[in-house]
Amino acid sequence: MVRIEEIHRVPDIFPHLRRLDIRRFSGSWAIDDEQIEELHHQQRRGSNARYSWAEMTYVSGHLDGLYILAFAKHIRRVDIHDLWLLQNNQGRLRAVLSAAQPTHLSLDLVHPRQSPRHSALPQLLDMSHHVLYLRLSMKWWSADGIDMEEFREHLLMTLRTLRLKHLHLVLIRPHGSRRHPVVTFMYEVDLELLAQNILDACPTLEFICFNLAQRAAHFEMSPSLEGIPRCRAICLSVAQARITALWRSA
């Protein structure tokens, strides 16, 4: 546990960190946006003068904590937990990704209770051309007004801006009715067709993995007779070995 007000001390106390995983903050409820911005700018001034964390390869935590740390070098892998899909998160996420420039990125997105649209999704990664390996999970809190076709549209719009090699898409089943549109989508969507739609949007992909409630599917790309890449389903054991090796290498 670390107090979010004191997170700027971490680089001084541990100047040779290789991996940093901040899972829990104490007293973070008392920190407002102005204080977060002040801590960010304070750390940014200090980081340029005191440290670069030259050996850091992996960071994990909530966006506000990673934003406050104001990284001063590239970091190969970044995991961001419980990121609310809100417009005011975009600037902080861009700042973190612009500084760290990860090739391996994991985003756990949470859909706002009162905002059913997914229009903020494409802007979240519009500065992430360096990301090659993306794990994207989505959790919905409310059933009101959810449009899964709109989600698919904005997901494809997001992927058109990236040059990914690997995509792992996780949709987390919400609590409540079995008729929830998210639940219906997860159980009824044609995963092979969705994989091909994703490949058409992002033709650099080599591997696609889906985890949707109790459904899972894994696809690798193979050229057709016309030389156009097409999705080919592969078995679970092969896919798991590939996923494990890929993220461990990060």
C-alpha positions, 0 to 999 in steps of 0.5 A: 500500500502506498499513499498517492500523495507520496508516490513521487518519492518512489524513484528516490527510494528505489532508483534501480527498479526494473518492475513496478506494480502498484495495486492499491492506494491509501487515501486516494479518495481525498486526492482531487484532479488539481492535486493529481496535476500538481503531483504530476508536474512536481514529479516531472520537474524532479524526474528530468533532474534526478532519475531516468529509471534506466532499467525499468521494463514493466509498470502496472497500476491505476492511471492516476498513479502512473500519470503522477510518476511522469516517466522519463524513458521508454518502458516496454510493457505497461498495464493499466487497471480499472480505466474508466472510459471517460473523456477526461482520462484521455489526456492523462493516458496520452501523457503516460503512453507518450512517455513510456511508448510501450510495445506491450499494453494491457488496458482494463476499461470500465464503461461508465454507469451513466454514459452508454456510448463508446465514442471515447474508445478511439481517442484512447489509443490515438497516440499509440502507434508504437503498441504492437501487442494489445490486451483490451478488456471491457467491463460494463456497469449498466445495461441502459442504452448499451449498443453493441453494434456501436461498440464493434464500430468504435472498436474497429475504428480504434484498431484502424489507427494501430499497427498491431501484431497481437490482439487479446480482446476480453469482454467481462460479463456484467451482472444482471439479466441474461438478456443484457445486450452485452451478454447476448453479443458475447454468446451470439456474435460470430467470432470468426467473422468478428476476427476477419472484420478486425483483420480487415481494420488492422491488416498487420495482425498476426494473432487474435484471441477472444475471451467472451464470458464462457466463449474463447477462440484463437486465430492466426493469420495465413495468406489466401490464394490471392495473398490476402491474409485470412483468419485461421482458428487454432487450438487452445493449447497452441494459443495459450503457449503463444500468449504465455511466451509473448507476455513473458518476453515483455 
